[in-house]
Amino acid sequence: MVEQITFEDFLKVDVRVGTIIAVDEFPDARKPAYKLRVDFGDDIGVRKSSAQVTIYYTREELVGRQVVAVVNFPPRQIGKFMSEILVLGVPDDKGEVVLLQPDHKVPNGGRLF
């Protein structure tokens, strides 16, 4: 059974839309991954994350793509890289990550509700 939370618990998780503006290789990662820089607009700015999305996405096709991410987790050290956000995705039937994204362009920084 899935643990239930309150609506107040849900409101504590700050999930926003941002646009990927840069993608770099991450050769030090244990599993194949990219280093992402995501623009969340003026209020939040540009934040960094690593993402294990090399199976379905090339660096070139990620740039300009809007993604959904948790922006209020504390930074997390991943090897020599400091990840500041958690870009959200779901596994396909093979366990590979498929990114979550809005199906229409929305302003960067828009909050999930």
Backbone atoms as SQL, in Angstrom:
CREATE TABLE atoms (id INTEGER PRIMARY KEY, chain TEXT, resi INTEGER, resn TEXT, atom TEXT, x REAL, y REAL, z REAL);
INSERT INTO atoms VALUES
  (1, 'A', 1, 'MET', 'N', 0.839, -1.184, 0.000),
  (2, 'A', 1, 'MET', 'CA', 0.000, 0.000, 0.000),
  (3, 'A', 1, 'MET', 'C', 0.885, 1.249, 0.000),
  (4, 'A', 2, 'VAL', 'N', 0.491, 2.244, -0.729),
  (5, 'A', 2, 'VAL', 'CA', 1.218, 3.500, -0.808),
  (6, 'A', 2, 'VAL', 'C', 0.865, 4.355, 0.406),
  (7, 'A', 3, 'GLU', 'N', 1.894, 4.903, 1.044),
  (8, 'A', 3, 'GLU', 'CA', 1.659, 5.765, 2.196),
  (9, 'A', 3, 'GLU', 'C', 0.956, 7.046, 1.759),
  (10, 'A', 4, 'GLN', 'N', -0.070, 7.429, 2.482),
  (11, 'A', 4, 'GLN', 'CA', -0.785, 8.659, 2.177),
  (12, 'A', 4, 'GLN', 'C', -0.111, 9.849, 2.850),
  (13, 'A', 5, 'ILE', 'N', -0.188, 10.997, 2.196),
  (14, 'A', 5, 'ILE', 'CA', 0.323, 12.239, 2.750),
  (15, 'A', 5, 'ILE', 'C', -0.817, 13.254, 2.759),
  (16, 'A', 6, 'THR', 'N', -0.598, 14.336, 3.470),
  (17, 'A', 6, 'THR', 'CA', -1.596, 15.399, 3.493),
  (18, 'A', 6, 'THR', 'C', -1.346, 16.362, 2.342),
  (19, 'A', 7, 'PHE', 'N', -2.325, 17.197, 2.052),
  (20, 'A', 7, 'PHE', 'CA', -2.152, 18.219, 1.037),
  (21, 'A', 7, 'PHE', 'C', -1.038, 19.179, 1.443),
  (22, 'A', 8, 'GLU', 'N', -0.907, 19.442, 2.726),
  (23, 'A', 8, 'GLU', 'CA', 0.168, 20.322, 3.224),
  (24, 'A', 8, 'GLU', 'C', 1.536, 19.698, 2.936),
  (25, 'A', 9, 'ASP', 'N', 1.647, 18.366, 3.058),
  (26, 'A', 9, 'ASP', 'CA', 2.893, 17.680, 2.705),
  (27, 'A', 9, 'ASP', 'C', 3.213, 17.888, 1.227),
  (28, 'A', 10, 'PHE', 'N', 2.211, 17.734, 0.381),
  (29, 'A', 10, 'PHE', 'CA', 2.392, 17.914, -1.062),
  (30, 'A', 10, 'PHE', 'C', 2.886, 19.325, -1.373),
  (31, 'A', 11, 'LEU', 'N', 2.325, 20.325, -0.689),
  (32, 'A', 11, 'LEU', 'CA', 2.706, 21.716, -0.959),
  (33, 'A', 11, 'LEU', 'C', 4.160, 22.011, -0.608),
  (34, 'A', 12, 'LYS', 'N', 4.758, 21.189, 0.230),
  (35, 'A', 12, 'LYS', 'CA', 6.172, 21.379, 0.600),
  (36, 'A', 12, 'LYS', 'C', 7.115, 21.042, -0.552),
  (37, 'A', 13, 'VAL', 'N', 6.666, 20.207, -1.482),
  (38, 'A', 13, 'VAL', 'CA', 7.500, 19.813, -2.619),
  (39, 'A', 13, 'VAL', 'C', 7.288, 20.830, -3.733),
  (40, 'A', 14, 'ASP', 'N', 8.345, 21.547, -4.068),
  (41, 'A', 14, 'ASP', 'CA', 8.271, 22.611, -5.067),
  (42, 'A', 14, 'ASP', 'C', 8.685, 22.043, -6.431),
  (43, 'A', 15, 'VAL', 'N', 7.693, 21.723, -7.257),
  (44, 'A', 15, 'VAL', 'CA', 7.924, 21.134, -8.580),
  (45, 'A', 15, 'VAL', 'C', 7.678, 22.214, -9.625),
  (46, 'A', 16, 'ARG', 'N', 8.696, 22.484, -10.435),
  (47, 'A', 16, 'ARG', 'CA', 8.642, 23.570, -11.416),
  (48, 'A', 16, 'ARG', 'C', 9.027, 23.084, -12.803),
  (49, 'A', 17, 'VAL', 'N', 8.671, 23.882, -13.797),
  (50, 'A', 17, 'VAL', 'CA', 9.060, 23.639, -15.183),
  (51, 'A', 17, 'VAL', 'C', 10.245, 24.535, -15.517),
  (52, 'A', 18, 'GLY', 'N', 11.215, 23.956, -16.200),
  (53, 'A', 18, 'GLY', 'CA', 12.360, 24.720, -16.669),
  (54, 'A', 18, 'GLY', 'C', 12.776, 24.230, -18.041),
  (55, 'A', 19, 'THR', 'N', 13.626, 25.010, -18.691),
  (56, 'A', 19, 'THR', 'CA', 14.128, 24.664, -20.016),
  (57, 'A', 19, 'THR', 'C', 15.606, 24.318, -19.920),
  (58, 'A', 20, 'ILE', 'N', 15.975, 23.180, -20.467),
  (59, 'A', 20, 'ILE', 'CA', 17.386, 22.769, -20.488),
  (60, 'A', 20, 'ILE', 'C', 18.137, 23.707, -21.431),
  (61, 'A', 21, 'ILE', 'N', 19.180, 24.359, -20.905),
  (62, 'A', 21, 'ILE', 'CA', 19.946, 25.296, -21.724),
  (63, 'A', 21, 'ILE', 'C', 21.340, 24.784, -22.068),
  (64, 'A', 22, 'ALA', 'N', 21.812, 23.762, -21.362),
  (65, 'A', 22, 'ALA', 'CA', 23.125, 23.191, -21.666),
  (66, 'A', 22, 'ALA', 'C', 23.181, 21.749, -21.184),
  (67, 'A', 23, 'VAL', 'N', 23.892, 20.922, -21.950),
  (68, 'A', 23, 'VAL', 'CA', 24.057, 19.511, -21.615),
  (69, 'A', 23, 'VAL', 'C', 25.518, 19.145, -21.847),
  (70, 'A', 24, 'ASP', 'N', 26.141, 18.570, -20.818),
  (71, 'A', 24, 'ASP', 'CA', 27.534, 18.135, -20.923),
  (72, 'A', 24, 'ASP', 'C', 27.632, 16.653, -20.607),
  (73, 'A', 25, 'GLU', 'N', 28.651, 16.013, -21.150),
  (74, 'A', 25, 'GLU', 'CA', 28.923, 14.624, -20.805),
  (75, 'A', 25, 'GLU', 'C', 29.277, 14.548, -19.316),
  (76, 'A', 26, 'PHE', 'N', 29.061, 13.387, -18.717),
  (77, 'A', 26, 'PHE', 'CA', 29.388, 13.166, -17.311),
  (78, 'A', 26, 'PHE', 'C', 30.167, 11.851, -17.210),
  (79, 'A', 27, 'PRO', 'N', 31.429, 11.862, -17.660),
  (80, 'A', 27, 'PRO', 'CA', 32.198, 10.617, -17.718),
  (81, 'A', 27, 'PRO', 'C', 32.493, 10.003, -16.351),
  (82, 'A', 28, 'ASP', 'N', 32.438, 10.788, -15.272),
  (83, 'A', 28, 'ASP', 'CA', 32.724, 10.270, -13.935),
  (84, 'A', 28, 'ASP', 'C', 31.532, 9.562, -13.294),
  (85, 'A', 29, 'ALA', 'N', 30.359, 9.642, -13.896),
  (86, 'A', 29, 'ALA', 'CA', 29.165, 9.019, -13.325),
  (87, 'A', 29, 'ALA', 'C', 29.292, 7.496, -13.342),
  (88, 'A', 30, 'ARG', 'N', 28.734, 6.842, -12.326),
  (89, 'A', 30, 'ARG', 'CA', 28.762, 5.377, -12.267),
  (90, 'A', 30, 'ARG', 'C', 27.949, 4.756, -13.398),
  (91, 'A', 31, 'LYS', 'N', 26.782, 5.335, -13.679),
  (92, 'A', 31, 'LYS', 'CA', 25.949, 4.909, -14.808),
  (93, 'A', 31, 'LYS', 'C', 25.965, 6.042, -15.829),
  (94, 'A', 32, 'PRO', 'N', 25.826, 5.741, -17.116),
  (95, 'A', 32, 'PRO', 'CA', 25.852, 6.815, -18.127),
  (96, 'A', 32, 'PRO', 'C', 24.847, 7.917, -17.794),
  (97, 'A', 33, 'ALA', 'N', 25.335, 9.161, -17.817),
  (98, 'A', 33, 'ALA', 'CA', 24.497, 10.308, -17.449),
  (99, 'A', 33, 'ALA', 'C', 25.013, 11.562, -18.124),
  (100, 'A', 34, 'TYR', 'N', 24.180, 12.580, -18.091),
  (101, 'A', 34, 'TYR', 'CA', 24.556, 13.918, -18.556),
  (102, 'A', 34, 'TYR', 'C', 24.516, 14.882, -17.371),
  (103, 'A', 35, 'LYS', 'N', 25.266, 15.970, -17.514),
  (104, 'A', 35, 'LYS', 'CA', 25.148, 17.116, -16.611),
  (105, 'A', 35, 'LYS', 'C', 24.245, 18.124, -17.316),
  (106, 'A', 36, 'LEU', 'N', 23.178, 18.537, -16.643),
  (107, 'A', 36, 'LEU', 'CA', 22.219, 19.466, -17.235),
  (108, 'A', 36, 'LEU', 'C', 22.271, 20.803, -16.519),
  (109, 'A', 37, 'ARG', 'N', 22.039, 21.872, -17.281),
  (110, 'A', 37, 'ARG', 'CA', 21.750, 23.187, -16.692),
  (111, 'A', 37, 'ARG', 'C', 20.358, 23.562, -17.163),
  (112, 'A', 38, 'VAL', 'N', 19.495, 23.864, -16.184),
  (113, 'A', 38, 'VAL', 'CA', 18.085, 24.100, -16.466),
  (114, 'A', 38, 'VAL', 'C', 17.700, 25.498, -16.000),
  (115, 'A', 39, 'ASP', 'N', 17.075, 26.262, -16.892),
  (116, 'A', 39, 'ASP', 'CA', 16.646, 27.636, -16.596),
  (117, 'A', 39, 'ASP', 'C', 15.208, 27.622, -16.086),
  (118, 'A', 40, 'PHE', 'N', 15.020, 28.098, -14.846),
  (119, 'A', 40, 'PHE', 'CA', 13.698, 28.165, -14.231),
  (120, 'A', 40, 'PHE', 'C', 13.167, 29.590, -14.162),
  (121, 'A', 41, 'GLY', 'N', 13.729, 30.491, -14.940),
  (122, 'A', 41, 'GLY', 'CA', 13.236, 31.867, -14.955),
  (123, 'A', 41, 'GLY', 'C', 13.909, 32.733, -13.901),
  (124, 'A', 42, 'ASP', 'N', 13.462, 33.984, -13.832),
  (125, 'A', 42, 'ASP', 'CA', 14.121, 34.990, -12.992),
  (126, 'A', 42, 'ASP', 'C', 14.098, 34.672, -11.498),
  (127, 'A', 43, 'ASP', 'N', 13.002, 34.130, -10.987),
  (128, 'A', 43, 'ASP', 'CA', 12.895, 33.903, -9.544),
  (129, 'A', 43, 'ASP', 'C', 13.829, 32.808, -9.039),
  (130, 'A', 44, 'ILE', 'N', 14.006, 31.754, -9.811),
  (131, 'A', 44, 'ILE', 'CA', 14.818, 30.613, -9.370),
  (132, 'A', 44, 'ILE', 'C', 16.174, 30.596, -10.062),
  (133, 'A', 45, 'GLY', 'N', 16.216, 30.996, -11.305),
  (134, 'A', 45, 'GLY', 'CA', 17.470, 31.032, -12.050),
  (135, 'A', 45, 'GLY', 'C', 17.831, 29.695, -12.672),
  (136, 'A', 46, 'VAL', 'N', 19.112, 29.543, -12.976),
  (137, 'A', 46, 'VAL', 'CA', 19.635, 28.335, -13.608),
  (138, 'A', 46, 'VAL', 'C', 20.158, 27.409, -12.520),
  (139, 'A', 47, 'ARG', 'N', 19.759, 26.155, -12.603),
  (140, 'A', 47, 'ARG', 'CA', 20.191, 25.142, -11.635),
  (141, 'A', 47, 'ARG', 'C', 20.789, 23.949, -12.386),
  (142, 'A', 48, 'LYS', 'N', 21.644, 23.195, -11.667),
  (143, 'A', 48, 'LYS', 'CA', 22.350, 22.052, -12.254),
  (144, 'A', 48, 'LYS', 'C', 21.767, 20.734, -11.745),
  (145, 'A', 49, 'SER', 'N', 21.839, 19.721, -12.608),
  (146, 'A', 49, 'SER', 'CA', 21.423, 18.380, -12.227),
  (147, 'A', 49, 'SER', 'C', 22.149, 17.365, -13.097),
  (148, 'A', 50, 'SER', 'N', 22.257, 16.157, -12.582),
  (149, 'A', 50, 'SER', 'CA', 22.697, 15.063, -13.443),
  (150, 'A', 50, 'SER', 'C', 21.463, 14.230, -13.769),
  (151, 'A', 51, 'ALA', 'N', 21.491, 13.581, -14.910),
  (152, 'A', 51, 'ALA', 'CA', 20.337, 12.789, -15.329),
  (153, 'A', 51, 'ALA', 'C', 20.805, 11.578, -16.127),
  (154, 'A', 52, 'GLN', 'N', 20.312, 10.411, -15.736),
  (155, 'A', 52, 'GLN', 'CA', 20.640, 9.168, -16.432),
  (156, 'A', 52, 'GLN', 'C', 19.635, 8.949, -17.562),
  (157, 'A', 53, 'VAL', 'N', 19.771, 9.773, -18.594),
  (158, 'A', 53, 'VAL', 'CA', 18.816, 9.750, -19.705),
  (159, 'A', 53, 'VAL', 'C', 19.499, 9.559, -21.057),
  (160, 'A', 54, 'THR', 'N', 20.672, 8.924, -21.042),
  (161, 'A', 54, 'THR', 'CA', 21.459, 8.799, -22.274),
  (162, 'A', 54, 'THR', 'C', 20.893, 7.791, -23.262),
  (163, 'A', 55, 'ILE', 'N', 20.004, 6.925, -22.834),
  (164, 'A', 55, 'ILE', 'CA', 19.451, 5.905, -23.738),
  (165, 'A', 55, 'ILE', 'C', 18.509, 6.534, -24.767),
  (166, 'A', 56, 'TYR', 'N', 17.600, 7.398, -24.309),
  (167, 'A', 56, 'TYR', 'CA', 16.573, 7.946, -25.199),
  (168, 'A', 56, 'TYR', 'C', 16.850, 9.360, -25.699),
  (169, 'A', 57, 'TYR', 'N', 17.823, 10.044, -25.116),
  (170, 'A', 57, 'TYR', 'CA', 18.018, 11.456, -25.447),
  (171, 'A', 57, 'TYR', 'C', 19.483, 11.736, -25.766),
  (172, 'A', 58, 'THR', 'N', 19.702, 12.466, -26.859),
  (173, 'A', 58, 'THR', 'CA', 21.048, 12.949, -27.167),
  (174, 'A', 58, 'THR', 'C', 21.218, 14.317, -26.518),
  (175, 'A', 59, 'ARG', 'N', 22.441, 14.744, -26.390),
  (176, 'A', 59, 'ARG', 'CA', 22.716, 16.072, -25.823),
  (177, 'A', 59, 'ARG', 'C', 22.014, 17.143, -26.647),
  (178, 'A', 60, 'GLU', 'N', 22.087, 17.017, -27.961),
  (179, 'A', 60, 'GLU', 'CA', 21.530, 18.032, -28.846),
  (180, 'A', 60, 'GLU', 'C', 20.010, 18.146, -28.721),
  (181, 'A', 61, 'GLU', 'N', 19.323, 17.011, -28.601),
  (182, 'A', 61, 'GLU', 'CA', 17.864, 17.096, -28.524),
  (183, 'A', 61, 'GLU', 'C', 17.357, 17.497, -27.144),
  (184, 'A', 62, 'LEU', 'N', 18.208, 17.424, -26.126),
  (185, 'A', 62, 'LEU', 'CA', 17.799, 17.872, -24.793),
  (186, 'A', 62, 'LEU', 'C', 17.813, 19.398, -24.670),
  (187, 'A', 63, 'VAL', 'N', 18.750, 20.044, -25.364),
  (188, 'A', 63, 'VAL', 'CA', 18.827, 21.504, -25.283),
  (189, 'A', 63, 'VAL', 'C', 17.553, 22.102, -25.868),
  (190, 'A', 64, 'GLY', 'N', 16.898, 22.954, -25.076),
  (191, 'A', 64, 'GLY', 'CA', 15.646, 23.583, -25.481),
  (192, 'A', 64, 'GLY', 'C', 14.405, 22.846, -25.016),
  (193, 'A', 65, 'ARG', 'N', 14.564, 21.644, -24.482),
  (194, 'A', 65, 'ARG', 'CA', 13.432, 20.842, -24.008),
  (195, 'A', 65, 'ARG', 'C', 13.011, 21.311, -22.618),
  (196, 'A', 66, 'GLN', 'N', 11.718, 21.451, -22.426),
  (197, 'A', 66, 'GLN', 'CA', 11.212, 21.759, -21.091),
  (198, 'A', 66, 'GLN', 'C', 11.091, 20.464, -20.290),
  (199, 'A', 67, 'VAL', 'N', 11.446, 20.552, -19.006),
  (200, 'A', 67, 'VAL', 'CA', 11.379, 19.411, -18.099),
  (201, 'A', 67, 'VAL', 'C', 10.712, 19.845, -16.804),
  (202, 'A', 68, 'VAL', 'N', 10.333, 18.863, -16.015),
  (203, 'A', 68, 'VAL', 'CA', 9.722, 19.082, -14.717),
  (204, 'A', 68, 'VAL', 'C', 10.728, 18.626, -13.662),
  (205, 'A', 69, 'ALA', 'N', 10.918, 19.442, -12.613),
  (206, 'A', 69, 'ALA', 'CA', 11.928, 19.117, -11.610),
  (207, 'A', 69, 'ALA', 'C', 11.516, 19.600, -10.228),
  (208, 'A', 70, 'VAL', 'N', 12.010, 18.890, -9.217),
  (209, 'A', 70, 'VAL', 'CA', 11.881, 19.348, -7.830),
  (210, 'A', 70, 'VAL', 'C', 13.032, 20.317, -7.591),
  (211, 'A', 71, 'VAL', 'N', 12.696, 21.538, -7.161),
  (212, 'A', 71, 'VAL', 'CA', 13.729, 22.568, -7.019),
  (213, 'A', 71, 'VAL', 'C', 14.063, 22.895, -5.555),
  (214, 'A', 72, 'ASN', 'N', 13.400, 22.248, -4.590),
  (215, 'A', 72, 'ASN', 'CA', 13.680, 22.611, -3.197),
  (216, 'A', 72, 'ASN', 'C', 14.262, 21.479, -2.362),
  (217, 'A', 73, 'PHE', 'N', 14.893, 20.487, -3.002),
  (218, 'A', 73, 'PHE', 'CA', 15.695, 19.520, -2.261),
  (219, 'A', 73, 'PHE', 'C', 17.046, 20.162, -1.967),
  (220, 'A', 74, 'PRO', 'N', 17.728, 19.746, -0.896),
  (221, 'A', 74, 'PRO', 'CA', 19.078, 20.260, -0.679),
  (222, 'A', 74, 'PRO', 'C', 20.016, 19.742, -1.777),
  (223, 'A', 75, 'PRO', 'N', 21.074, 20.488, -2.103),
  (224, 'A', 75, 'PRO', 'CA', 22.034, 20.008, -3.106),
  (225, 'A', 75, 'PRO', 'C', 22.591, 18.642, -2.701),
  (226, 'A', 76, 'ARG', 'N', 22.926, 17.842, -3.725),
  (227, 'A', 76, 'ARG', 'CA', 23.427, 16.487, -3.479),
  (228, 'A', 76, 'ARG', 'C', 24.696, 16.263, -4.285),
  (229, 'A', 77, 'GLN', 'N', 25.731, 15.813, -3.600),
  (230, 'A', 77, 'GLN', 'CA', 27.008, 15.538, -4.252),
  (231, 'A', 77, 'GLN', 'C', 26.918, 14.220, -5.010),
  (232, 'A', 78, 'ILE', 'N', 27.197, 14.268, -6.317),
  (233, 'A', 78, 'ILE', 'CA', 27.220, 13.071, -7.153),
  (234, 'A', 78, 'ILE', 'C', 28.599, 13.018, -7.786),
  (235, 'A', 79, 'GLY', 'N', 29.477, 12.227, -7.188),
  (236, 'A', 79, 'GLY', 'CA', 30.869, 12.230, -7.611),
  (237, 'A', 79, 'GLY', 'C', 31.469, 13.605, -7.356),
  (238, 'A', 80, 'LYS', 'N', 32.065, 14.190, -8.384),
  (239, 'A', 80, 'LYS', 'CA', 32.647, 15.527, -8.261),
  (240, 'A', 80, 'LYS', 'C', 31.662, 16.624, -8.644),
  (241, 'A', 81, 'PHE', 'N', 30.412, 16.258, -8.841),
  (242, 'A', 81, 'PHE', 'CA', 29.395, 17.185, -9.343),
  (243, 'A', 81, 'PHE', 'C', 28.337, 17.434, -8.267),
  (244, 'A', 82, 'MET', 'N', 27.938, 18.695, -8.092),
  (245, 'A', 82, 'MET', 'CA', 26.900, 19.045, -7.127),
  (246, 'A', 82, 'MET', 'C', 25.578, 19.222, -7.869),
  (247, 'A', 83, 'SER', 'N', 24.625, 18.329, -7.607),
  (248, 'A', 83, 'SER', 'CA', 23.304, 18.403, -8.225),
  (249, 'A', 83, 'SER', 'C', 22.406, 19.257, -7.341),
  (250, 'A', 84, 'GLU', 'N', 21.711, 20.227, -7.955),
  (251, 'A', 84, 'GLU', 'CA', 20.898, 21.179, -7.199),
  (252, 'A', 84, 'GLU', 'C', 19.391, 20.923, -7.313),
  (253, 'A', 85, 'ILE', 'N', 18.986, 20.121, -8.279),
  (254, 'A', 85, 'ILE', 'CA', 17.559, 19.835, -8.505),
  (255, 'A', 85, 'ILE', 'C', 17.410, 18.364, -8.857),
  (256, 'A', 86, 'LEU', 'N', 16.168, 17.881, -8.825),
  (257, 'A', 86, 'LEU', 'CA', 15.869, 16.527, -9.264),
  (258, 'A', 86, 'LEU', 'C', 14.941, 16.620, -10.469),
  (259, 'A', 87, 'VAL', 'N', 15.499, 16.330, -11.646),
  (260, 'A', 87, 'VAL', 'CA', 14.696, 16.298, -12.871),
  (261, 'A', 87, 'VAL', 'C', 13.879, 15.011, -12.833),
  (262, 'A', 88, 'LEU', 'N', 12.575, 15.133, -13.096),
  (263, 'A', 88, 'LEU', 'CA', 11.670, 14.000, -12.931),
  (264, 'A', 88, 'LEU', 'C', 11.466, 13.206, -14.219),
  (265, 'A', 89, 'GLY', 'N', 11.397, 11.902, -14.052),
  (266, 'A', 89, 'GLY', 'CA', 11.124, 10.999, -15.143),
  (267, 'A', 89, 'GLY', 'C', 10.489, 9.739, -14.591),
  (268, 'A', 90, 'VAL', 'N', 10.047, 8.889, -15.478),
  (269, 'A', 90, 'VAL', 'CA', 9.462, 7.604, -15.095),
  (270, 'A', 90, 'VAL', 'C', 10.132, 6.509, -15.914),
  (271, 'A', 91, 'PRO', 'N', 10.220, 5.293, -15.347),
  (272, 'A', 91, 'PRO', 'CA', 10.852, 4.211, -16.102),
  (273, 'A', 91, 'PRO', 'C', 9.894, 3.609, -17.119),
  (274, 'A', 92, 'ASP', 'N', 10.462, 3.227, -18.267),
  (275, 'A', 92, 'ASP', 'CA', 9.671, 2.490, -19.249),
  (276, 'A', 92, 'ASP', 'C', 9.685, 1.013, -18.855),
  (277, 'A', 93, 'ASP', 'N', 9.206, 0.138, -19.717),
  (278, 'A', 93, 'ASP', 'CA', 9.141, -1.284, -19.373),
  (279, 'A', 93, 'ASP', 'C', 10.504, -1.957, -19.295),
  (280, 'A', 94, 'LYS', 'N', 11.569, -1.261, -19.726),
  (281, 'A', 94, 'LYS', 'CA', 12.937, -1.778, -19.611),
  (282, 'A', 94, 'LYS', 'C', 13.692, -1.129, -18.456),
  (283, 'A', 95, 'GLY', 'N', 13.027, -0.187, -17.754),
  (284, 'A', 95, 'GLY', 'CA', 13.664, 0.502, -16.639),
  (285, 'A', 95, 'GLY', 'C', 14.432, 1.739, -17.039),
  (286, 'A', 96, 'GLU', 'N', 14.346, 2.142, -18.312),
  (287, 'A', 96, 'GLU', 'CA', 15.043, 3.336, -18.782),
  (288, 'A', 96, 'GLU', 'C', 14.191, 4.579, -18.517),
  (289, 'A', 97, 'VAL', 'N', 14.842, 5.691, -18.216),
  (290, 'A', 97, 'VAL', 'CA', 14.147, 6.912, -17.819),
  (291, 'A', 97, 'VAL', 'C', 13.554, 7.639, -19.020),
  (292, 'A', 98, 'VAL', 'N', 12.272, 7.993, -18.888),
  (293, 'A', 98, 'VAL', 'CA', 11.567, 8.846, -19.838),
  (294, 'A', 98, 'VAL', 'C', 11.227, 10.128, -19.076),
  (295, 'A', 99, 'LEU', 'N', 11.684, 11.258, -19.585),
  (296, 'A', 99, 'LEU', 'CA', 11.493, 12.534, -18.900),
  (297, 'A', 99, 'LEU', 'C', 10.042, 12.987, -18.891),
  (298, 'A', 100, 'LEU', 'N', 9.635, 13.623, -17.790),
  (299, 'A', 100, 'LEU', 'CA', 8.336, 14.268, -17.717),
  (300, 'A', 100, 'LEU', 'C', 8.467, 15.672, -18.279),
  (301, 'A', 101, 'GLN', 'N', 7.472, 16.090, -19.049),
  (302, 'A', 101, 'GLN', 'CA', 7.493, 17.429, -19.617),
  (303, 'A', 101, 'GLN', 'C', 6.068, 17.868, -19.915),
  (304, 'A', 102, 'PRO', 'N', 5.827, 19.186, -19.910),
  (305, 'A', 102, 'PRO', 'CA', 4.491, 19.650, -20.294),
  (306, 'A', 102, 'PRO', 'C', 4.251, 19.351, -21.769),
  (307, 'A', 103, 'ASP', 'N', 2.982, 19.151, -22.137),
  (308, 'A', 103, 'ASP', 'CA', 2.710, 18.866, -23.548),
  (309, 'A', 103, 'ASP', 'C', 2.487, 20.132, -24.369),
  (310, 'A', 104, 'HIS', 'N', 2.551, 21.298, -23.717),
  (311, 'A', 104, 'HIS', 'CA', 2.551, 22.599, -24.381),
  (312, 'A', 104, 'HIS', 'C', 3.620, 23.448, -23.723),
  (313, 'A', 105, 'LYS', 'N', 4.207, 24.369, -24.472),
  (314, 'A', 105, 'LYS', 'CA', 5.217, 25.261, -23.887),
  (315, 'A', 105, 'LYS', 'C', 4.564, 26.138, -22.825),
  (316, 'A', 106, 'VAL', 'N', 5.232, 26.228, -21.673),
  (317, 'A', 106, 'VAL', 'CA', 4.756, 27.059, -20.562),
  (318, 'A', 106, 'VAL', 'C', 5.914, 27.915, -20.080),
  (319, 'A', 107, 'PRO', 'N', 5.619, 28.993, -19.328),
  (320, 'A', 107, 'PRO', 'CA', 6.707, 29.833, -18.841),
  (321, 'A', 107, 'PRO', 'C', 7.636, 29.077, -17.886),
  (322, 'A', 108, 'ASN', 'N', 8.930, 29.319, -18.006),
  (323, 'A', 108, 'ASN', 'CA', 9.892, 28.735, -17.077),
  (324, 'A', 108, 'ASN', 'C', 9.568, 29.185, -15.667),
  (325, 'A', 109, 'GLY', 'N', 9.672, 28.265, -14.732),
  (326, 'A', 109, 'GLY', 'CA', 9.388, 28.569, -13.327),
  (327, 'A', 109, 'GLY', 'C', 7.969, 28.254, -12.919),
  (328, 'A', 110, 'GLY', 'N', 7.117, 27.870, -13.879),
  (329, 'A', 110, 'GLY', 'CA', 5.736, 27.536, -13.532),
  (330, 'A', 110, 'GLY', 'C', 5.696, 26.393, -12.546),
  (331, 'A', 111, 'ARG', 'N', 4.873, 26.545, -11.497),
  (332, 'A', 111, 'ARG', 'CA', 4.799, 25.558, -10.427),
  (333, 'A', 111, 'ARG', 'C', 3.672, 24.556, -10.663),
  (334, 'A', 112, 'LEU', 'N', 3.985, 23.307, -10.399),
  (335, 'A', 112, 'LEU', 'CA', 2.984, 22.242, -10.471),
  (336, 'A', 112, 'LEU', 'C', 1.938, 22.445, -9.379),
  (337, 'A', 113, 'PHE', 'N', 0.665, 22.307, -9.731),
  (338, 'A', 113, 'PHE', 'CA', -0.389, 22.323, -8.720),
  (339, 'A', 113, 'PHE', 'C', -1.470, 21.351, -9.112);
